[in-house]
Amino acid sequence: MEKSLTNNREFSERKNWFSLNKLKDLSRRDLGILIGVQVLMLTAIFIFTNFRLHFEALHFERMETLAGQILVYSLLAMLVFQLFFLGYIVFLYFKYKAVQSVSDEALPTCTIIVPAYNEGKLVYDTLISISESNFPKEKMEIIAVDDGSKDDTWYWINKANADLNYSLTVYKQPKNKGKRHALYRGFTTGSGEIFITIDSDSVVEKDTIRNLVSPFVVNKNCGGVAGNVKVLNKQQGIIPKMLNVSFVFSFEFVRAAQSSLGFVLCTPGALSAYKREAVMYALEDWIEQRFLGNYATIGEDRAMTNMILKQGYEVQFQRNANVLTNTPTGFKTLHKMFTRWGRSNVRETLAMNQFVFKNFREKNKSGARLVFINQWMTLILAIPMVVLMFYFFFTHPFLYLTSALVGTFIFSSIQMLFFTKKYNFIEALWAYPYSVFYMFALFWIYPFSILTVKNGGWLTR
């Protein structure tokens, strides 16, 4: 575990804008990808700029028909809304401030639940990192639940328990019933004022736990807190390098903005905290949750977040509560993970309809509803936009490819600049390959998730 933490110590340090060491660390393949993608995008910008008169002619030709007018004005309306929403998110981001750690005396008692399935030695590293937290030992209860693993996960849980003087509470489910049931075991047996859930392939900083629970002390209406998830295995391939930039933008920008409203949509499985009363109020509905008649076996984190928001509690994000987690290294595992997330997002967006337009909380209702409307727009337009994409690709391939690459360059630059400000310019460049990769290889994920939303398989387990 020390090796993993040493290799990733940079996640808690502020990086220089440009680091020669980072440049030297790039392999020829990585350097070729970064340069190649930049050349591709700059070429697209050059072509789009120099052929703009031709593209404008196509635009005017299309505007001569009623269908073309509807299409163009609809796209313009969507663009205006997205620009407005982006501006609103930027405003909320600048309002965000992480809660600083409270004193040992003020810290609440907490129960930390680690569900594990076929994690092997990774669960040992997770448990050791938790036990080394800068948190009063008498206020911390650690529960590890082996969810019917078929490998040596149970051995590593017991080894961690032995090495920690049997200070853990360990359970072994007789058979694999899913992560939700493993967490349920911890929720129903833990005694802490705050429940914390941590994935068994993740490691935490020494101050992570105390930073994570401090918002509950400062804000009595805080019902849940999302941790700051970063990539542990970013040296294991191109996909983790790309996800490293994507995760930073998703958490430190998007969730930070949502946190200013107390309306974080998802507390991640890798690291989350919940007020005990909020969990207990929703627990039976959560464990018995069904979708289209089938028991829900995915999206337990998003579902719990929804149920806590529905009670009128705020859900916040803590930028200073860091956790490093393993991410997929191959395309197959990656698209399965994204598909599972996509299906969960569809289900819980539908579930949020039940309360978001009611008087479910005292403040920030309008902002919360605007975030929700943006979610709904993404859901409604996912399939039509893919159909439109194929239409333009086959009717005007030159126009589609150049304009898509230009748009991707603009959006990627936002992520790149954000990451650069926080960390390092060289690593930030992976925002460009990721956007191109997503545009050509993963664009189908969300529409597919919508069409197969009834399927509840974990896919990666």
Secondary structure in CASP SS format (residue, H / E / C, confidence):
PFRMAT SS
TARGET T0000
AUTHOR 0000-0000-0000
METHOD secondary structure of the structure
MODEL  1
M C 1.00
E H 1.00
K H 1.00
S H 1.00
L H 1.00
T H 1.00
N H 1.00
N C 1.00
R H 1.00
E H 1.00
F H 1.00
S H 1.00
E C 1.00
R C 1.00
K C 1.00
N C 1.00
W C 1.00
F C 1.00
S C 1.00
L H 1.00
N H 1.00
K H 1.00
L H 1.00
K H 1.00
D H 1.00
L C 1.00
S C 1.00
R H 1.00
R H 1.00
D H 1.00
L H 1.00
G H 1.00
I H 1.00
L H 1.00
I H 1.00
G H 1.00
V H 1.00
Q H 1.00
V H 1.00
L H 1.00
M H 1.00
L H 1.00
T H 1.00
A H 1.00
I H 1.00
F H 1.00
I H 1.00
F H 1.00
T H 1.00
N H 1.00
F C 1.00
R H 1.00
L H 1.00
H H 1.00
F H 1.00
E H 1.00
A H 1.00
L H 1.00
H H 1.00
F H 1.00
E H 1.00
R H 1.00
M H 1.00
E C 1.00
T C 1.00
L H 1.00
A H 1.00
G H 1.00
Q H 1.00
I H 1.00
L H 1.00
V H 1.00
Y H 1.00
S H 1.00
L H 1.00
L H 1.00
A H 1.00
M H 1.00
L H 1.00
V H 1.00
F H 1.00
Q H 1.00
L H 1.00
F H 1.00
F H 1.00
L H 1.00
G H 1.00
Y H 1.00
I H 1.00
V H 1.00
F H 1.00
L H 1.00
Y H 1.00
F H 1.00
K H 1.00
Y C 1.00
K C 1.00
A C 1.00
V C 1.00
Q C 1.00
S C 1.00
V C 1.00
S C 1.00
D C 1.00
E C 1.00
A C 1.00
L C 1.00
P C 1.00
T C 1.00
C E 1.00
T E 1.00
I E 1.00
I E 1.00
V E 1.00
P E 1.00
A E 1.00
Y C 1.00
N C 1.00
E C 1.00
G C 1.00
K C 1.00
L H 1.00
V H 1.00
Y H 1.00
D H 1.00
T H 1.00
L H 1.00
I H 1.00
S H 1.00
I H 1.00
S H 1.00
E C 1.00
S C 1.00
N C 1.00
F C 1.00
P C 1.00
K H 1.00
E H 1.00
K H 1.00
M E 1.00
E E 1.00
I E 1.00
I E 1.00
A E 1.00
V E 1.00
D E 1.00
D C 1.00
G C 1.00
S C 1.00
K C 1.00
D C 1.00
D C 1.00
T H 1.00
W H 1.00
Y H 1.00
W H 1.00
I H 1.00
N H 1.00
K H 1.00
A H 1.00
N H 1.00
A H 1.00
D H 1.00
L C 1.00
N C 1.00
Y C 1.00
S C 1.00
L C 1.00
T E 1.00
V E 1.00
Y E 1.00
K E 1.00
Q C 1.00
P C 1.00
K C 1.00
N C 1.00
K C 1.00
G C 1.00
K H 1.00
R H 1.00
H H 1.00
A H 1.00
L H 1.00
Y H 1.00
R H 1.00
G H 1.00
F H 1.00
T H 1.00
T H 1.00
G C 1.00
S C 1.00
G C 1.00
E C 1.00
I E 1.00
F E 1.00
I E 1.00
T E 1.00
I E 1.00
D C 1.00
S C 1.00
D C 1.00
S E 1.00
V E 1.00
V E 1.00
E C 1.00
K C 1.00
D C 1.00
T H 1.00
I H 1.00
R H 1.00
N H 1.00
L H 1.00
V H 1.00
S H 1.00
P H 1.00
F H 1.00
V H 1.00
V H 1.00
N C 1.00
K C 1.00
N C 1.00
C E 1.00
G E 1.00
G E 1.00
V E 1.00
A E 1.00
G E 1.00
N E 1.00
V E 1.00
K E 1.00
V E 1.00
L C 1.00
N C 1.00
K C 1.00
Q C 1.00
Q C 1.00
G C 1.00
I H 1.00
I H 1.00
P H 1.00
K H 1.00
M H 1.00
L H 1.00
N H 1.00
V H 1.00
S H 1.00
F H 1.00
V H 1.00
F H 1.00
S H 1.00
F H 1.00
E H 1.00
F H 1.00
V H 1.00
R H 1.00
A H 1.00
A H 1.00
Q H 1.00
S H 1.00
S C 1.00
L C 1.00
G C 1.00
F E 1.00
V C 1.00
L C 1.00
C C 1.00
T C 1.00
P C 1.00
G C 1.00
A C 1.00
L E 1.00
S E 1.00
A E 1.00
Y E 1.00
K E 1.00
R H 1.00
E H 1.00
A H 1.00
V H 1.00
M H 1.00
Y H 1.00
A H 1.00
L H 1.00
E H 1.00
D H 1.00
W H 1.00
I H 1.00
E C 1.00
Q C 1.00
R E 1.00
F E 1.00
L C 1.00
G C 1.00
N E 1.00
Y E 1.00
A C 1.00
T C 1.00
I C 1.00
G C 1.00
E H 1.00
D H 1.00
R H 1.00
A H 1.00
M H 1.00
T H 1.00
N H 1.00
M H 1.00
I H 1.00
L H 1.00
K H 1.00
Q C 1.00
G C 1.00
Y C 1.00
E E 1.00
V E 1.00
Q E 1.00
F E 1.00
Q E 1.00
R E 1.00
N E 1.00
A E 1.00
N E 1.00
V E 1.00
L E 1.00
T E 1.00
N C 1.00
T C 1.00
P C 1.00
T C 1.00
G C 1.00
F H 1.00
K H 1.00
T H 1.00
L H 1.00
H H 1.00
K H 1.00
M H 1.00
F H 1.00
T H 1.00
R H 1.00
W H 1.00
G H 1.00
R H 1.00
S H 1.00
N H 1.00
V H 1.00
R H 1.00
E H 1.00
T H 1.00
L H 1.00
A H 1.00
M H 1.00
N C 1.00
Q C 1.00
F C 1.00
V C 1.00
F C 1.00
K C 1.00
N C 1.00
F C 1.00
R C 1.00
E C 1.00
K C 1.00
N C 1.00
K H 1.00
S H 1.00
G H 1.00
A H 1.00
R H 1.00
L H 1.00
V H 1.00
F H 1.00
I H 1.00
N H 1.00
Q H 1.00
W H 1.00
M H 1.00
T H 1.00
L H 1.00
I H 1.00
L H 1.00
A H 1.00
I H 1.00
P H 1.00
M H 1.00
V H 1.00
V H 1.00
L H 1.00
M H 1.00
F H 1.00
Y H 1.00
F H 1.00
F H 1.00
F H 1.00
T H 1.00
H C 1.00
P H 1.00
F H 1.00
L H 1.00
Y H 1.00
L H 1.00
T H 1.00
S H 1.00
A H 1.00
L H 1.00
V H 1.00
G H 1.00
T H 1.00
F H 1.00
I H 1.00
F H 1.00
S H 1.00
S H 1.00
I H 1.00
Q H 1.00
M H 1.00
L H 1.00
F H 1.00
F H 1.00
T H 1.00
K H 1.00
K H 1.00
Y C 1.00
N C 1.00
F H 1.00
I H 1.00
E H 1.00
A H 1.00
L C 1.00
W C 1.00
A H 1.00
Y H 1.00
P H 1.00
Y H 1.00
S H 1.00
V H 1.00
F H 1.00
Y H 1.00
M H 1.00
F H 1.00
A H 1.00
L H 1.00
F C 1.00
W C 1.00
I H 1.00
Y H 1.00
P H 1.00
F H 1.00
S H 1.00
I H 1.00
L H 1.00
T C 1.00
V C 1.00
K C 1.00
N C 1.00
G C 1.00
G C 1.00
W C 1.00
L C 1.00
T C 1.00
R C 1.00
END
